[in-house]
Amino acid sequence: MTDTVHLGMPFIEGSQAQKHVTHNEALRILDAVVQIGVLDADRTAPPTAPAEGDRHIVAAGPTGAWAGHADAVAAYEDGAWRFLVPKPGWCAWCDADGALLVYDGTAWTDVAGGAGAMSGSVAQLGINDTASSPNLLTVKSNAALFGAVTVAGGGTGDMRLQISKESSAKTASVVFSDAFSGRAEFGLIGSDAFRLKVSSDGSAFVEALAIDQSSGNAAFSRGMLLTGVISPSQISSNQNDYSPTGFSSASVVNLSSDASRSVSGLAGGAEGRVVVILNTGSQIITLLNESASSSAANRFALGSDVVIGAKRAALLRYDGTASRWYAIARPAPVVRELLTAARTYYVCSDGSNSNDGLANTSGGAFLTVQKAIDTVYNKLDLGGFNVTIQLGAGTFAGFQVSSPQIGAGTIKVKGDTTTPANVVISGGGANAIYCSNYAVVSVEGLKITTTAGVGISADLGAQCNITGKMEFGACDVAHMMALQGGSIIGFVAYSITGGAYYHLHASIGGSIRYQAATVTITGTPAFAGGFAHADTLSLIYGNANTYSGATTGPRYAIEGNSVIFTSGAQATPSTAYFPGNANGTTATGGQIL
């Protein structure tokens, strides 16, 4: 053996002449490779003016004097290039890259990251912990600091941390965890809109905020809580430059007064500040518009005085440019919605009266018919359009309509016109449907029952129109009753499956007009007062009807100068036109025609 195994240094042979030559050669090799520091590792051709002792790692594809020496350490000595072939484990510091390189038998790589690190890439990095997929960068520390490179240091002075995703549908976010169980997340989550979500279990996340990436509009997906609430002492005099204790940090001010009082201004306004003024008392509190009783910067710019009644509120925002408080929302009289198209409200057995009634789902429909009626009569101007209240299958409590509608159009309560028994209106111990005070409503597709009172009652000038198939089950006083100028009108088929004291009952100037209808009777229901009864200047039109089935009780009873008109079909008290098993009767001017 003439050379060492690892560095290839020549041995001094026994009896060798000029031993210094071999010794000096070995020293040269040691000088070249021990504590190696190379100028660079990316050259393929030697520099034009190398200095004595310069060293380079020859890059792939070398040319010129370096041809055929890829990966070798090229050292310039005595005006010529010496090439030292590296062996696995050799290390060298590369000045150009500022990195410690190691030869792995195939290529020179960065000691910190292994293959590919010479290009600046590190496959994975753990700081005070072990990194593993998918967390290729893992840091365990009590704090982390990112500082900007100053302008004086050659930087911009800025510091940005960028998290980039592959596409819009992917996610770029930051997750905050409790023992590695997520509790909050913000970022671009499944879209390019900025979102903030929270979780109580690390599994189900609830979105609290979404900001549109184009408009910048913020949407609060859940309730917004105003927690800065103060309740100052009761106001006992008019207030100027009002600044109760705690107002500087309050978002809600609960006010009350001993009498009708005024507030001419609020101290502590700042640009964009929003405050809710809530009257928790029973006396009126008035915010005075542009009142000189308060300093200019504390005044309200409201257009007119804002009156805050009991249990009502005003929402104010301060404009720093104008130095005034403006009203974002104020108490105001109810303004009816003017319909521009037909409207349908839905009622179902699993709905809720906190819904808007506009969707036929448990989350959209009302729970009661009365809620739908109140919504129509109290909040809408029909404007010539029709409103349908569509009921789902089930049993619903009775309802009443006690005022005329606003605006031309019709209002219809509709159930199942094929099988009315699927939709039951049960009055319980009261009327099932009660219309009064000149209200007008249509009904169809309903089964009517009640243990006390009347099935359908039209009173005090009201009108109830029956526009589709109906079923009348057991009721107490009457299936249909019109009195005091009220009227019931129908020309459609219906069925009777239960009894009442009367079927048709008109009284005190009321009228029932039910004509040209097919009436199907099952179960032989009883009408002890008469199938049709009219008293006190009342009228029943009952001509051209067809009855099938049987009832018990008188066919009719007429008194008090009232009239039942059958166009001669009920010619005598015993004529079998109206159902019954007893003759009809007339008294005190009553007539059957």
C-alpha positions as CSV (number, residue, x, y, z in Angstrom):
1,M,0.0,0.0,0.0
2,T,1.5,3.4,-1.1
3,D,-1.4,5.7,0.0
4,T,-3.6,6.1,3.1
5,V,-7.2,4.7,2.8
6,H,-9.2,7.9,3.4
7,L,-7.2,10.9,2.3
8,G,-4.9,9.2,-0.2
9,M,-1.7,10.6,1.3
10,P,1.5,8.9,0.1
11,F,3.5,6.8,2.5
12,I,7.3,7.1,2.8
13,E,8.7,3.9,1.6
14,G,11.6,2.2,3.3
15,S,15.0,3.3,1.9
16,Q,13.1,5.9,-0.2
17,A,15.3,8.7,-1.6
18,Q,14.2,12.3,-1.2
19,K,11.7,11.4,1.5
20,H,10.8,15.0,1.9
21,V,9.0,15.0,-1.4
22,T,6.5,12.3,-0.2
23,H,6.2,14.0,3.2
24,N,5.5,17.4,1.7
25,E,2.9,15.9,-0.7
26,A,1.1,14.4,2.3
27,L,1.2,17.8,4.1
28,R,-0.3,19.4,1.0
29,I,-3.2,17.0,1.0
30,L,-3.8,17.6,4.6
31,D,-3.7,21.3,4.1
32,A,-6.3,20.9,1.3
33,V,-8.8,18.7,3.0
34,V,-8.6,19.1,6.7
35,Q,-11.0,21.9,7.9
36,I,-12.0,22.4,4.3
37,G,-13.4,25.7,3.3
38,V,-14.3,26.2,-0.4
39,L,-15.2,29.3,-2.1
40,D,-18.2,27.9,-3.9
41,A,-19.9,24.7,-5.1
42,D,-21.6,25.7,-8.3
43,R,-18.8,26.3,-10.8
44,T,-18.4,24.1,-13.8
45,A,-15.2,25.9,-15.1
46,P,-12.2,27.2,-13.2
47,P,-11.9,30.9,-12.4
48,T,-9.7,32.9,-14.8
49,A,-7.4,34.3,-12.0
50,P,-7.3,31.9,-9.1
51,A,-5.3,32.7,-6.0
52,E,-2.8,30.3,-4.5
53,G,-4.7,27.9,-2.2
54,D,-8.2,28.6,-3.6
55,R,-10.5,25.6,-3.3
56,H,-13.8,24.9,-5.1
57,I,-16.2,22.0,-5.2
58,V,-16.5,21.2,-8.9
59,A,-20.2,21.2,-10.0
60,A,-21.8,18.7,-12.4
61,G,-20.8,18.9,-16.1
62,P,-17.3,20.5,-15.6
63,T,-15.4,21.9,-18.6
64,G,-11.8,23.0,-19.4
65,A,-9.2,22.2,-16.9
66,W,-11.9,20.8,-14.6
67,A,-13.4,18.4,-17.2
68,G,-14.1,15.0,-15.7
69,H,-13.7,16.0,-12.1
70,A,-17.3,16.6,-11.0
71,D,-17.8,16.7,-7.2
72,A,-14.0,16.8,-6.6
73,V,-12.3,19.4,-4.4
74,A,-10.2,21.5,-6.8
75,A,-7.3,23.1,-5.0
76,Y,-5.0,25.6,-6.8
77,E,-1.4,24.9,-5.8
78,D,1.9,26.0,-7.4
79,G,0.0,27.4,-10.5
80,A,-1.9,24.2,-11.2
81,W,-5.1,22.5,-10.1
82,R,-5.0,19.5,-7.8
83,F,-8.2,17.4,-7.7
84,L,-9.1,15.5,-4.5
85,V,-11.8,12.9,-5.0
86,P,-14.1,13.1,-2.0
87,K,-15.2,10.1,0.1
88,P,-18.5,9.7,2.0
89,G,-18.4,11.8,5.2
90,W,-16.1,14.6,3.9
91,C,-17.4,18.0,5.1
92,A,-16.7,21.4,3.7
93,W,-17.8,24.9,4.5
94,C,-19.1,26.8,1.4
95,D,-18.6,30.5,1.6
96,A,-21.0,31.3,-1.2
97,D,-23.9,29.4,0.3
98,G,-23.1,30.0,4.0
99,A,-23.6,26.3,4.6
100,L,-21.8,23.3,5.8
101,L,-21.8,20.6,3.1
102,V,-21.3,16.9,3.4
103,Y,-20.5,14.4,0.7
104,D,-22.9,11.4,0.9
105,G,-21.1,9.3,-1.7
106,T,-23.2,10.7,-4.5
107,A,-23.5,14.4,-4.1
108,W,-22.6,17.3,-1.7
109,T,-25.6,18.2,0.4
110,D,-26.4,20.7,3.2
111,V,-25.7,19.1,6.6
112,A,-28.9,20.7,8.0
113,G,-31.4,19.4,5.5
114,G,-29.9,16.6,3.5
115,A,-30.6,16.2,-0.3
116,G,-31.7,19.3,-2.0
117,A,-30.6,21.7,0.7
118,M,-28.0,23.4,-1.5
119,S,-30.9,25.1,-3.2
120,G,-32.3,26.4,0.1
121,S,-34.9,23.7,0.6
122,V,-35.2,21.7,3.9
123,A,-37.5,18.7,3.7
124,Q,-38.5,19.1,7.4
125,L,-37.4,20.9,10.4
126,G,-38.0,20.4,14.1
127,I,-37.1,23.0,16.7
128,N,-37.0,21.6,20.2
129,D,-39.2,18.8,18.9
130,T,-39.3,16.1,16.1
131,A,-40.9,17.2,12.8
132,S,-43.1,14.6,11.0
133,S,-45.7,14.7,8.2
134,P,-48.0,16.6,7.9
135,N,-46.3,19.1,10.3
136,L,-43.0,19.4,8.4
137,L,-42.1,22.4,10.5
138,T,-42.5,21.8,14.2
139,V,-41.6,24.3,16.9
140,K,-41.9,23.7,20.7
141,S,-41.4,27.0,22.4
142,N,-42.9,29.3,25.0
143,A,-42.7,32.2,22.5
144,A,-41.8,32.9,18.9
145,L,-40.4,36.2,17.5
146,F,-40.4,37.4,13.9
147,G,-38.6,40.7,13.4
148,A,-38.3,42.8,10.3
149,V,-35.0,43.4,8.7
150,T,-34.5,47.2,9.1
151,V,-33.8,49.5,6.3
152,A,-30.4,50.2,7.7
153,G,-29.7,46.5,7.7
154,G,-30.6,46.2,4.0
155,G,-34.3,45.2,4.5
156,T,-37.6,47.0,4.1
157,G,-38.5,47.4,7.7
158,D,-41.7,45.4,7.0
159,M,-42.7,42.0,8.4
160,R,-45.3,39.8,6.8
161,L,-46.2,36.2,7.5
162,Q,-47.9,34.6,4.4
163,I,-49.9,31.5,4.4
164,S,-50.8,30.4,0.9
165,K,-53.2,27.8,-0.3
166,E,-53.4,25.9,-3.6
167,S,-56.9,27.2,-4.8
168,S,-60.0,29.0,-3.7
169,A,-61.7,25.9,-2.4
170,K,-58.7,25.0,-0.2
171,T,-57.9,26.4,3.3
172,A,-55.3,28.8,4.5
173,S,-55.9,29.4,8.2
174,V,-54.6,29.6,11.7
175,V,-56.0,27.3,14.4
176,F,-55.8,27.9,18.1
177,S,-56.1,24.8,20.2
178,D,-56.5,23.5,23.8
179,A,-54.3,20.4,24.2
180,F,-54.2,20.1,20.4
181,S,-58.1,20.2,20.2
182,G,-59.2,23.2,18.1
183,R,-61.1,26.0,19.7
184,A,-60.8,28.9,17.2
185,E,-59.9,29.2,13.5
186,F,-59.5,32.2,11.3
187,G,-58.4,32.6,7.7
188,L,-59.5,31.6,4.2
189,I,-61.5,28.5,5.1
190,G,-62.9,26.8,2.1
191,S,-63.2,30.0,0.1
192,D,-61.5,33.3,-0.5
193,A,-63.6,35.1,2.1
194,F,-62.0,35.7,5.5
195,R,-63.8,33.7,8.2
196,L,-63.7,33.3,11.9
197,K,-64.9,30.1,13.5
198,V,-65.0,28.7,17.0
199,S,-65.5,25.3,18.5
200,S,-66.2,23.8,21.9
201,D,-65.0,20.3,21.1
202,G,-62.5,20.6,18.3
203,S,-64.8,18.8,15.9
204,A,-67.9,21.0,15.2
205,F,-67.0,24.6,14.3
206,V,-69.5,27.5,14.4
207,E,-68.9,30.5,12.0
208,A,-69.0,33.8,13.9
209,L,-67.8,36.2,11.2
210,A,-67.4,36.3,7.4
211,I,-65.8,39.2,5.4
212,D,-66.4,39.2,1.7
213,Q,-63.1,39.4,-0.2
214,S,-64.5,41.8,-2.9
215,S,-66.7,44.2,-1.0
216,G,-65.2,44.0,2.5
217,N,-68.7,43.6,3.9
218,A,-68.8,41.8,7.2
219,A,-71.5,39.3,8.0
220,F,-72.1,38.2,11.6
221,S,-73.4,34.6,11.3
222,R,-74.4,34.5,15.0
223,G,-75.7,37.0,17.5
224,M,-73.6,40.0,18.5
225,L,-73.5,40.6,22.3
226,L,-73.3,44.1,23.6
227,T,-71.9,43.5,27.1
228,G,-70.9,47.0,28.2
229,V,-74.3,47.7,29.9
230,I,-74.8,50.4,32.5
231,S,-78.0,51.3,34.4
232,P,-77.6,54.9,35.8
233,S,-79.8,56.2,38.5
234,Q,-83.3,57.3,37.5
235,I,-83.4,60.6,35.7
236,S,-85.3,63.1,37.8
237,S,-84.7,66.2,35.7
238,N,-83.9,67.1,32.1
239,Q,-80.3,66.2,31.2
240,N,-77.7,68.3,29.3
241,D,-74.2,67.0,28.3
242,Y,-75.3,63.8,29.9
243,S,-72.4,61.6,31.1
244,P,-73.4,59.0,33.7
245,T,-70.9,57.0,35.6
246,G,-69.4,54.3,33.4
247,F,-70.6,55.9,30.1
248,S,-67.1,56.2,28.6
249,S,-66.9,52.4,28.2
250,A,-70.6,51.5,27.8
251,S,-72.3,50.1,24.7
252,V,-75.8,49.9,26.2
253,V,-77.3,52.6,28.5
254,N,-80.5,51.5,30.4
255,L,-82.4,54.7,31.3
256,S,-85.5,55.3,33.3
257,S,-87.1,58.6,34.4
258,D,-89.6,59.6,37.1
259,A,-91.6,61.6,34.5
260,S,-91.4,62.6,30.9
261,R,-87.8,63.9,30.6
262,S,-85.4,65.1,27.9
263,V,-81.7,64.6,27.1
264,S,-80.1,67.3,24.9
265,G,-76.7,65.7,24.5
266,L,-74.3,63.0,25.4
267,A,-70.7,63.6,26.4
268,G,-67.9,61.2,25.4
269,G,-68.5,61.0,21.6
270,A,-65.7,59.5,19.5
271,E,-65.6,58.7,15.8
272,G,-67.7,55.6,15.0
273,R,-68.8,55.0,18.6
274,V,-72.2,53.2,18.7
275,V,-74.4,53.3,21.8
276,V,-77.9,51.8,22.5
277,I,-80.2,54.0,24.6
278,L,-82.8,51.7,26.1
279,N,-85.8,53.1,28.1
280,T,-86.4,50.5,30.8
281,G,-88.9,52.7,32.6
282,S,-92.5,53.6,32.0
283,Q,-92.0,57.3,31.3
284,I,-91.1,58.9,27.9
285,I,-87.5,60.0,27.4
286,T,-87.0,62.4,24.5
287,L,-83.6,63.0,22.7
288,L,-83.7,66.7,21.6
289,N,-82.5,67.5,18.1
290,E,-79.7,70.2,17.9
291,S,-80.5,71.6,21.3
292,A,-78.3,74.5,22.4
293,S,-78.7,73.3,26.0
294,S,-75.7,71.0,25.4
295,S,-72.3,71.7,24.0
296,A,-72.1,71.5,20.2
297,A,-69.9,68.4,20.2
298,N,-72.4,66.5,22.4
299,R,-75.6,67.3,20.5
300,F,-77.9,65.0,18.6
301,A,-78.4,65.6,14.8
302,L,-81.7,63.7,14.4
303,G,-83.7,65.7,12.0
304,S,-86.4,66.0,14.7
305,D,-86.8,65.0,18.3
306,V,-86.7,61.3,19.0
307,V,-89.2,60.0,21.5
308,I,-88.2,56.8,23.2
309,G,-91.3,55.3,24.8
310,A,-91.4,52.7,27.5
311,K,-89.4,49.5,26.7
312,R,-88.2,51.0,23.4
313,A,-84.7,51.9,22.2
314,A,-82.7,54.1,19.9
315,L,-79.3,53.2,18.3
316,L,-76.9,56.1,18.0
317,R,-73.5,56.5,16.2
318,Y,-71.1,59.4,16.7
319,D,-69.7,61.2,13.6
320,G,-66.4,62.7,14.4
321,T,-66.3,64.9,11.4
322,A,-69.7,66.5,12.1
323,S,-69.2,66.2,15.9
324,R,-72.7,65.0,16.3
325,W,-74.6,61.9,17.4
326,Y,-76.8,60.4,14.6
327,A,-79.6,57.9,14.9
328,I,-78.9,54.6,13.1
329,A,-82.3,53.2,14.3
330,R,-85.0,54.9,16.2
331,P,-88.4,54.0,17.6
332,A,-91.0,54.6,14.9
333,P,-94.7,53.8,14.2
334,V,-95.3,50.5,12.5
335,V,-95.0,50.8,8.8
336,R,-97.0,48.3,6.8
337,E,-95.3,46.3,4.0
338,L,-97.0,47.1,0.7
339,L,-97.3,43.9,-1.3
340,T,-96.1,43.9,-4.9
341,A,-97.1,40.3,-5.6
342,A,-99.3,37.5,-4.1
343,R,-98.0,36.2,-0.8
344,T,-98.2,32.8,0.9
345,Y,-97.6,32.2,4.6
346,Y,-97.2,28.7,5.9
347,V,-98.3,27.1,9.2
348,C,-97.2,23.7,10.2
349,S,-97.3,21.6,13.4
350,D,-93.5,21.8,13.9
351,G,-93.2,25.5,13.0
352,S,-92.5,28.4,15.3
353,N,-94.1,31.8,15.8
354,S,-90.6,33.3,15.8
355,N,-90.3,32.3,12.1
356,D,-91.3,34.6,9.3
357,G,-93.8,32.1,7.9
358,L,-92.5,32.4,4.4
359,A,-91.1,28.9,3.9
360,N,-92.9,25.5,4.2
361,T,-90.3,24.1,6.7
362,S,-90.0,23.8,10.4
363,G,-87.5,26.6,10.3
364,G,-89.7,28.9,8.2
365,A,-93.4,28.2,9.0
366,F,-95.5,29.6,11.8
367,L,-96.8,27.3,14.5
368,T,-100.3,28.8,14.8
369,V,-102.9,30.1,12.4
370,Q,-103.5,33.1,14.7
371,K,-99.9,34.2,14.2
372,A,-100.3,34.2,10.4
373,I,-103.6,36.1,10.7
374,D,-102.1,38.7,12.9
375,T,-99.1,39.1,10.6
376,V,-101.4,39.7,7.6
377,Y,-103.8,42.1,9.3
378,N,-101.3,44.0,11.4
379,K,-98.3,44.3,9.1
380,L,-99.4,44.2,5.4
381,D,-101.0,46.5,2.9
382,L,-102.4,44.0,0.4
383,G,-102.1,46.6,-2.4
384,G,-104.5,44.6,-4.6
385,F,-102.8,41.2,-4.2
386,N,-104.0,38.0,-2.5
387,V,-102.6,36.3,0.6
388,T,-102.9,32.6,1.2
389,I,-102.3,31.1,4.6
390,Q,-101.4,27.5,3.8
391,L,-101.8,24.9,6.6
392,G,-99.9,21.6,6.7
393,A,-101.4,18.4,8.0
394,G,-102.3,18.4,11.7
395,T,-104.7,19.9,14.3
396,F,-104.5,23.6,14.9
397,A,-106.1,25.9,17.5
398,G,-109.0,28.1,16.5
399,F,-108.4,31.7,15.2
400,Q,-110.2,35.0,14.9
401,V,-110.2,37.8,12.5
402,S,-111.4,41.0,14.1
403,S,-110.6,43.9,11.7
404,P,-110.8,44.8,8.1
405,Q,-107.7,44.2,6.0
406,I,-105.6,47.1,4.6
407,G,-105.6,47.3,0.8
408,A,-107.7,45.5,-1.8
409,G,-107.1,41.7,-2.2
410,T,-108.3,38.5,-0.6
411,I,-107.1,36.5,2.4
412,K,-107.6,32.8,2.4
413,V,-106.9,30.1,5.1
414,K,-106.3,26.9,3.2
415,G,-105.9,23.3,4.3
416,D,-106.3,20.1,2.2
417,T,-109.0,20.6,-0.4
418,T,-108.9,16.9,-1.3
419,T,-109.2,15.5,2.2
420,P,-110.1,18.3,4.7
421,A,-109.9,15.8,7.6
422,N,-106.1,16.0,7.3
423,V,-106.2,19.7,8.5
424,V,-108.4,20.2,11.7
425,I,-109.3,23.5,13.2
426,S,-110.3,22.8,16.8
427,G,-111.9,25.5,18.8
428,G,-111.8,23.6,22.0
429,G,-114.0,25.5,24.4
430,A,-114.4,28.5,22.0
431,N,-115.3,29.3,18.4
432,A,-113.1,27.5,15.9
433,I,-113.2,30.4,13.4
434,Y,-114.5,33.8,14.5
435,C,-114.8,36.8,12.1
436,S,-116.0,40.2,13.3
437,N,-115.9,43.9,12.8
438,Y,-116.3,43.9,9.0
439,A,-113.3,41.5,8.5
440,V,-113.4,39.4,5.3
441,V,-111.7,36.0,5.0
442,S,-112.0,32.9,2.9
443,V,-111.5,29.3,4.1
444,E,-111.2,25.9,2.4
445,G,-109.9,22.4,2.9
446,L,-110.5,22.4,6.7
447,K,-112.3,20.2,9.1
448,I,-114.1,22.2,11.9
449,T,-114.7,21.0,15.4
450,T,-115.3,22.6,18.8
451,T,-116.5,21.4,22.2
452,A,-118.2,24.8,22.9
453,G,-119.1,27.7,20.8
454,V,-119.5,27.7,17.0
455,G,-117.6,26.2,14.1
456,I,-117.6,29.2,11.8
457,S,-119.0,32.5,13.1
458,A,-119.4,35.8,11.2
459,D,-120.4,38.6,13.5
460,L,-120.7,42.4,13.4
461,G,-120.7,42.9,9.6
462,A,-117.9,40.4,9.0
463,Q,-118.0,38.0,6.0
464,C,-116.6,34.5,5.7
465,N,-116.4,32.9,2.2
466,I,-116.2,29.1,1.9
467,T,-114.3,28.6,-1.4
468,G,-113.4,24.9,-1.3
469,K,-114.3,21.6,0.1
470,M,-114.9,21.5,3.9
471,E,-115.8,19.0,6.6
472,F,-117.9,19.8,9.7
473,G,-117.3,17.6,12.7
474,A,-118.9,17.8,16.1
475,C,-119.6,21.3,17.4
476,D,-121.6,22.8,20.2
477,V,-123.9,25.7,19.2
478,A,-123.7,25.6,15.4
479,H,-121.5,24.5,12.4
480,M,-122.1,27.9,10.8
481,M,-123.5,31.0,12.4
482,A,-124.0,34.6,11.0
483,L,-125.3,37.3,13.3
484,Q,-125.5,41.1,13.6
485,G,-125.0,41.8,10.0
486,G,-122.4,39.1,9.5
487,S,-122.6,36.7,6.5
488,I,-121.3,33.3,5.4
489,I,-121.3,32.5,1.7
490,G,-120.5,29.2,0.0
491,F,-121.2,27.4,-3.3
492,V,-119.0,24.4,-2.9
493,A,-119.4,20.8,-1.7
494,Y,-118.8,19.9,1.9
495,S,-119.5,17.0,4.3
496,I,-121.0,16.7,7.7
497,T,-119.6,14.0,10.1
498,G,-120.7,15.4,13.5
499,G,-123.7,17.1,15.0
500,A,-124.4,20.5,16.7
501,Y,-127.5,22.3,18.1
502,Y,-127.9,23.9,14.6
503,H,-126.1,23.3,11.3
504,L,-127.0,26.7,9.8
505,H,-127.9,29.5,12.2
506,A,-128.7,33.1,11.2
507,S,-129.6,35.6,13.9
508,I,-130.1,39.3,14.6
509,G,-129.8,40.4,10.9
510,G,-127.2,37.8,9.9
511,S,-127.3,36.0,6.6
512,I,-126.1,32.6,5.3
513,R,-126.0,32.0,1.6
514,Y,-125.2,28.4,0.8
515,Q,-126.5,27.4,-2.7
516,A,-125.9,24.8,-5.5
517,A,-123.8,22.6,-3.2
518,T,-123.6,18.9,-2.7
519,V,-123.7,18.1,1.0
520,T,-122.7,14.6,2.1
521,I,-123.8,13.5,5.6
522,T,-122.4,10.5,7.4
523,G,-123.2,8.9,10.8
524,T,-126.7,10.4,11.3
525,P,-125.6,13.5,13.3
526,A,-128.2,15.2,15.5
527,F,-129.3,18.9,15.3
528,A,-131.7,19.4,18.2
529,G,-132.5,23.0,17.3
530,G,-133.0,22.4,13.6
531,F,-130.8,21.8,10.6
532,A,-131.4,25.4,9.5
533,H,-132.5,28.1,12.0
534,A,-133.2,31.8,11.4
535,D,-134.4,34.3,13.9
536,T,-134.7,38.1,14.4
537,L,-134.8,39.5,10.8
538,S,-132.2,37.1,9.5
539,L,-131.9,35.3,6.1
540,I,-130.7,31.9,5.0
541,Y,-130.4,31.2,1.2
542,G,-130.4,27.4,0.9
543,N,-131.7,26.7,-2.6
544,A,-130.4,24.2,-5.2
545,N,-128.4,22.1,-2.7
546,T,-128.3,18.3,-2.8
547,Y,-128.2,16.4,0.5
548,S,-127.2,12.8,0.9
549,G,-127.4,11.0,4.2
550,A,-129.6,11.5,7.3
551,T,-129.8,13.6,10.4
552,T,-132.1,13.8,13.4
553,G,-133.9,16.8,14.7
554,P,-136.2,19.4,13.0
555,R,-135.5,20.3,9.3
556,Y,-135.8,24.0,10.1
557,A,-137.0,26.6,12.6
558,I,-137.8,30.2,11.6
559,E,-139.0,33.0,13.8
560,G,-138.8,36.8,14.4
561,N,-139.7,37.8,10.8
562,S,-136.8,35.8,9.4
563,V,-136.8,34.0,6.0
564,I,-135.3,30.8,4.7
565,F,-135.2,30.6,0.9
566,T,-135.2,27.2,-0.9
567,S,-136.9,28.3,-4.1
568,G,-139.8,26.1,-3.2
569,A,-137.8,23.0,-2.5
570,Q,-139.0,23.0,1.1
571,A,-142.7,23.4,0.2
572,T,-144.2,22.1,3.4
573,P,-142.8,21.4,6.9
574,S,-142.6,17.7,6.2
575,T,-141.0,18.0,2.7
576,A,-137.7,16.1,2.7
577,Y,-135.4,18.8,1.4
578,F,-133.4,19.9,4.5
579,P,-132.3,16.8,6.3
580,G,-134.0,15.8,9.6
581,N,-136.6,13.4,11.1
582,A,-139.0,16.1,12.4
583,N,-141.1,18.7,10.6
584,G,-139.9,22.3,10.3
585,T,-141.6,25.1,12.2
586,T,-142.3,28.8,11.7
587,A,-143.3,31.4,14.3
588,T,-143.7,35.2,14.8
589,G,-143.6,36.1,11.1
590,G,-141.0,33.5,10.1
591,Q,-141.3,32.2,6.5
592,I,-140.0,29.3,4.4
593,L,-140.0,30.1,0.7
